[in-house]
Amino acid sequence: MDRLVLDQINNQIIMTKDELIQDINDEITFSGMLPYSLPEKELGRIIDIDARYFYDNWRHAVESKYLLLPLELFKDPNFNKTREILLPECVQSVIEVKEAKGGSIFSSIDRDFSEQKMIGSEIYLTPFMGESIMYRTAIFSFLDLTKGLILDTIAYDHNKNTHKLGIVGRTPKVAAVAKILKKIDIDKLYEDELYQRHVRAKSKVRLAQMLQTFNYKLPGDITINYQNMVDNANKEIEEVNAMMKGENTVDWMFLTRQ
């Protein structure tokens, strides 16, 4: 790797929780112009709650990874009792679990039966290969039937709160691979623009609730417009949620039959 790239990685500015708390306080006090703020403990609680919300609902708060499940896990006596595997806390959700087998023309779409190869053979090779596309169609028409005989997918149940992966189907005979969504590092989430906007808005709502509870007034008997503060904050939250919903739209859609 280039030395300049390494230096940029090593000298990366990472936002900490304390820096995020300071940023929120600067926002709600207009950089110290107003004599009120939320306690750091309360801000920390809001930050933690919003982090869980974003891991659940924001596509850029997680990343797709593959997790290898060695065969030894399925031979462990604890697994035989509970049929559960404890996953790392960084795993947000599990998309699919499969046995780590090699592909074949019967269990998966193999390169030897791609459309490009078949069409190419129709154009450039001998006419005696003219039935290749028909042969491919016939094989794929039996794909669902053959999958029932050499199925590599594993039925599972995942609980994000207990971090346990339950195997509800057959026990794998070889090592398995789980396709997962992994949480990004928390400092990377702190740097996310939508996350910062959401946390600031939530803090403003909480601040208005606190000041209204104690009927707080500024020096000089100046009354604070709590409703305006709450309305602006709620509008910001709605805008962030709308942007998240728009970004979370799938890039493509495909149909599958298990």
N, C-alpha and C positions, 0 to 999 in steps of 0.2 A: 504494500500500500504506500502511496505517495507520502512523503514526510510532512508536506503541508496539510494534507487531509488528516493525518494523525494528530498534528498539533491543534487543528481546529476541533477535533473530537475531545482531546484532553483538556482544552481550554474552554469547553462549552459552558455557557452560563445556565445553571439549573436553578429554577425557582423552588425555594423551600416553603414549608408551611408557614413559618414565621414571616417570610417576605410576602406571602399571599395575604396573611392577616393584616400586615402593615398597609398593603395596597388597598384592602377593603376599608380600613379605617380612614385612609386618605380620601377615598371616594365618598364615604358617608359624612365626613366632617369638612368636605371641601378643602382638603389639605391643611386641616387644623384651624380653619376659620370659625367653626362652630364648636361650642364647649360641651359636646356630648359624643359618646361612642358606645359600642357594645363591648362587654368584657371579652377578653381574649378566649376564655373558656367557652363562651357562647359562640364566638366566631369559629373556633375549632370544631364545635359540634355541628354547625351548619356546613362547614367544609367536608366533614366526614360523611354526613347524610347525602350531600350532593354528589360526592364521589361514588357512593353506591348507586345512586340514581343514574349517573352517567354511564357507569359500567353496564348497567342493565339496558340502557336505551340509546346510547350514542355509538355509532358504528366505528368512529375513530378512537374510541376508548378501549377497543379490543383489537386483536390481530389474530389471523388464522394461523394455527400451528398444528404439528402432528406430534402425538405423544406415544412413544413405544411402551407397550405393556408386555414385559417378558413372560415367557411361559411359566417361570417359577412363581409368579403371582397367583396363577390359577391352580397351582399345586399346593399352595400354602394351606395349612389346617384352618386358619382363620377364615380364609375365603370359602372353604368347604362348609363352614358353619353358617356364614352370613351371606355368601355370594356377593360380597361388596368389596370394593377397592377404594382406599382413601387417596384422593387426588390432591395435588398441591393446591394451596389456597389461591394461587394466581390463575387457576382455571375458572373461567366465568361460566362456560357452558360447553356441552359436548354435542357435536353435530352428527357424528357417525362413528361406529366401531366396527372394524373389519379384521379378519384374520390376515396375517401378513403372508399371503400366498402369491405365487407368480401368476400372471395373467394368461388366459388362453382364449381361443376364439369362441369358446362356449360360455365362459363366465364374464368376459369383458370384451369391449370393442378393441380388437387387436390391430396393430399396424398393418398386418398382412391382408386385412380385409377393409382397408380404408377406401373411401370413394375415389381419392386421387389415383390410387394404384389400379383400381378396376377400370376407371375411365381411360387412364393412360394405356392400359393393355388393349382396350378396345380400339384405340386410334393407331398405336404404333406397332403392336405385335401381330402375330399371325391371326387370321380370321378363325382358326380353330379354337381361339380363346374367347369366342363370342358369347359363351354362356356364363362367363365369370360373374357378371352382375346378377344374373338370375340365380346363380349358385349362392352368392352372398345374401340375397333376399330370402332364399329358402332357409339358410342357416339361421338368420336373425329371426325368422318367423317362429323358430323353436327355442328362442333365447329364454323366454320366461319358463318354459318347461325344464330346460337344462339347468337353470339357476336353482330350481327346487332340488336338484340332485347334488350339485356342487356349490351350494350357497356359501359365500364367504362373509356375509354380513352377520352381525351379532345383535340380538335384541338387548336393549339396555334401558336403564332408568338412572337419571342423574339428578341429584339434589344440590342446588348451588349453595344452600345454607350449611349443610353438613359436609359438603365436598366429597360425597360418596358416590361412586359409580356402581350401580347394581347391575349384575348380569342376570337378566330374567329369562334368557333363552338357553341354548345349549352351551356347554363349557367348551371354550376354544381348545383345539388340539395342538395348535402352534402359537407362537407369539402373536399378539394382536396390536393393531395400530388404531388410535383414537384421533379423529379430526376434532380439534377443540378451538375455542375462542379464548385466547389468553389476555388477561388484563395488561395494559401497558403500565410502565412504571409510574408511580404516583406523581413524581416530579414532572413527568411529561404531561400528565393530565392537568396539573396546576398551570401549565403554560398554554393550555388550550383556550382560545379566545372565547368560545361559547361557554365553556365551563366558568371562566372568570366573570363573564357577564351574568350568568345565572346565579353565581354565589353572591355577587354584589347586590343583585336585585332582591334575593332572599334575605340578605342582611338588612336591607332598607326596610323591608316589610316587618322584620323582627324588631328593628329599632323603633319604628312607629308604634308597634304594639307596646313596647316597653315604656316609651315616653307618654303614651296615652293612658297607660295604667296609673302612672304617678301624676298625671295632669301637669306635666313639666312645661315650664315657660322659660324663655330666654331672659337674661337681665334686661331691665327696662319694661318688664311686664309684656314682652312681645310674645304673642301666641304663635305656635308652630302649626302649619297647615298639614296635619297628619294625613288627611284623606288624599291630598294631592301627592304626597310622598308615596302612599300605598298604591294609588292609581298608576303612577309612572312606573313603579317597580313591577306591578302586575302586568303592565303592558310590555315591559322588557322581557319578563318571563315568557309571555305568550309568543313574542317574536322569536326568542331562542328556541322554544319548543317547536314552532313552525319550521324553523330552519333545520332543526334536527330531524323532523319528520320528512322534510324534503330530501335531505341528504341520505336518509336511511332507505330510500327507495332502491330496490334491487337493480343491479346493472342489466340483468337479463332474467328470463324466466324459462324454466324447462319443466317438463312433466315426467314423472317416473311412476312406475307401478311396482310395489313390493310383492 
